[in-house]
Amino acid sequence: MESWPLGRPPSSDDAAAGGSALGAGATRVDAAFAAQPRARFLPASARRDAGVNAPLAIGHAQTNSQPSTVRDMLVLLDVRPGMRVLDLGAGSGWTTALLGELVGQGGTVVGVERVPELVEFGRGNLADARVPWARIETAADDALGAPGSAPFDRILVSAMARRLPDELIAQLTPGGVMVIPVDGTMLRVVRVPTAPGEPVRAEVSEHGGYAFVPLIDPL
């Protein structure tokens, strides 16, 4: 895998992607938040804290992420109607539902979760979200992401990776975008279009420090 060094200064292309387009996308993200209230995706015992801007435990050493962090990530991801999106670490199903709002009925969202109890919890929550084009699947033991359903236009990773996973970049379409926290830093990763037979390449930009539960690597 060939990629730009982490921490490189944003290029003019990054500025274009992060300017007016992402600003317009923020309005759509806010609308998705309004359509999919966080409280619907929390255990009953945590719903009274749904308005708190902090991670909330959902069991099995996992959390429902801090709303401001989710918003930051979705704005960076710049999801458009009709896209195919992978939600890695679907947890309670909230981000899967938010992504479902953003892609609309012409799109597809595949949520992936490793904890069996959370798969069932997330599916139950998603069933009431009125986004039937979004689903949650059990993660494969021997693969990261959903290579059988790839390629994706966008990938959202809601757990902290120790490294930038080449195998996830390979699941993006050329020009596709992944937002992923790696070793404490939020990264926006854009797969660079290449000629057939050339190595997969990506442009990487940094977007601040964040804390997440660890990404569970496949066995």
Summary of the structure (lengths in Angstrom):
residues: 219
radius of gyration: 16.2
end to end distance: 21.7
largest distance: 53.2
contacts: 712
relative contact order: 0.16
helix: 32%
strand: 28%
